[in-house]
Amino acid sequence: MRTSIQCLAALAALLLVACGSSTTSGSSSPTPSAATPTPQQSASPVAVDPCQLVTSSEASSISGASFTAGKEGVTSGGAKTCTYGAQTHNVFLVVVAQAPDPATAQADWAQEQAKAEAAIQSDLPQGSSINLNVSDVNNVPGADKAAIASFNTTISGQPVGVIAIYLLKGSTFVTFSDLVLGTPPTAATMEAQAQTTLGRVP
């Protein structure tokens, strides 16, 4: 039987499917990711530092963990990532990607969110149960679009929770998420951080 940390790592690897395989400096292992609306074919170079969009102290406050500096990476789709707490019981991930223009970003939003949701539903480890809930959020100042995605599952008898917020500002996608062995943060907490994060997006 898998240990709790192995179960969490397996789920984190599964969630990485949503935004493509990732390479991280100093590590050959994949960076965990929550489902994210990252543009795959129309991505533009990303100038924003994801570790500055949600800092280690902010990620620690949101998750209840104690994170040090984040580990930066890049997905195969060209998005930049910042991971706090990689391969622990609490993994906080920030992803930022840019489309060529706002119109393309608007089109990619729905397409990539659908891909992410399909990946979560179809590829869960055997024996897992899932309760996925995705809803639009209309009260995040500065966001052209926003949505909250969350689910709870059980792997080998261990509860695992994930919450992610998807944000679009102009041509820039931002998502941050917490994957935790236990109970994830509330939607209200994620939305409060979203306002601060969007203020750092050009």
N, C-alpha and C positions, 0 to 999 in steps of 0.2 A: 504494500500500500504506500502511496506517495506521502511524503511529509507535507505539512502545511505550506512551507516555503516553495516546495516543488510544484504544488498545485497552483499557487499564485503565479509562479513563473510560467507555468503552462498556459494559464489564462492570459497573462500579459503577452506571451508570444502569439497567441490567437488574435488578440486585439490589434496586433501590429499589421495584420492583413489589411486592415481598413485603410492604412495610408502607405503601404508598400514597405519593403524591407529597408532597414536603416543601418547605416554605418556610423560608428561613433569612435572618435579619436581615443586611442588607448585601450580599446576593447574590441574583441571580435564577436561578442555576443550581441543579439538583437536588443534594441531599445524598446521597452514596453510602450504601448500606445493605446489610448482609448480611441474609440471610433471618432474619426475626424473628417470634415469635408475639405480634403486637400486636393487641389487641382492636379491631375496627373499629366495630361498632354499639353495643357496650355499654360503651365507655370512659367513665371518670370523670375529672374534672380531676386533673392530675398535680401534686403538690406537691413532688416530689423533683427535685433538680437533677442531671441526668445527668453533667455535668462534674465533680461531686463524687463520683459513684459510682465512676468511674475517672478519676483526675487525669492531667494531662499528663505528669507524671514517671512515673507508673505505666504509662501507655500507651506511653511512650518505652521503658521498660525491657522491657515485654512484646514489643514489635515490633522493637526494635533500631534504631528511628528516633530522631530528635531533634525532638519536637513542642513547639510553643509553646502558648498558650492555645487551648482548643477553641472551635469555632463552634457556637452553640446554634441549634436549629430546632424546628419542630413538624410532625408528619406530618398528613395529612388525616384520619387516624383519631384524632387527639388525643394521640398519644404525643410525648414530648419527646426530642430527639436532641442529641448532642454529637459533633461531628466533628473529629478531629485529622488534619492532613495532607491536607485536601481537595484533589483534583486533583493529587496527587503519585503517586509509585510505591508509596507505602505509606499506606493510608487506614484509620484506626482509628475505629470508630463505636460509640457507646454509645446505647442506646434504653431508655427507661423508660415504661411505661404502666400504668394502673390500671383494673381492672374494678370494678363496684359492690360486689362481695362475693367472698369466696374460692370459693364454689360456681360462680359465673359464670366466674371466672378458670380454674378447673379445666376447665370445659367449653370455654372459648376456647382453652386450651393446645393441645389436639389439633387443633381446627379450623384454627387459624391456622398451626400448624406444617405441616399438610397443604397449605395454600394456598401457603406459602412454597416447599415442596419442588416442588410442581407448577409454580410460576412459574420456578424455576431450570431444571427439566428441559425445559420447553417453549419458552422464549424466549431461549436462548443464541444469540449471533451466528452467522451462517452459517459453516460450516467449523470450528466449535469442537468439541472433544471434552470430555467431562465424566465425572468419577468422584465421585459424591456418596455420602457416608457419614454417616448420622445415628444416634447411639446414645444411650440413656439413661445418665445418670450417677447413681450411688447414694451416692457418698461425698463430697458437698459439704455440709458442716455448715451448717444454717440454711436450706437450700432444701427447699421442699415438693415441687418437681419440678426436675430439671435434665437437660439434654441437650447434647451436642456435635454440631455439624454442620461438616463440612469437605468441600472438594472442590478438585481441581486441574484446570486446563484449559489449553489452548494456544490462543492467539489470534495469528494471523499469525506463527507460529513462536516466540512468546514464552510462557514458562511463567507462569501466574498461579495463585496459591493463596489460598484463603479458609478461615478457621476462625472459628466463632462458638460462643458458649456461651449457651444459653437458660436462664433461671432464673425460678422462681416462688416468691414468699414471700408467703403470705396472698393478698391481692388484687392484688399488684404484680408485673408482668412486668419483667424486666430482661434485656437481651441486650447483649453487646459482642462485637465482631468485628474481625478484621484482614484487609484485602484488600490483597494485596501482589504486586508483580511479582517473583516468586521463590518462596521457601519461607516459609510462614506459621509462627507460633509453634506449640509443641506443645500437646496437650490438657492435659498436666500443668501447664503454665504458666498456661493459661486457668483451670483449676480452682483453682489456688492463689490467683489474683486474685479468683475468685468468692467465696471465703470472706471476704476483706476487703470486697468490694463489698456483699455481703449484710448485713454488720455495720452498714452505713450506711443500710439500708432500714428505715424505721420499722416 
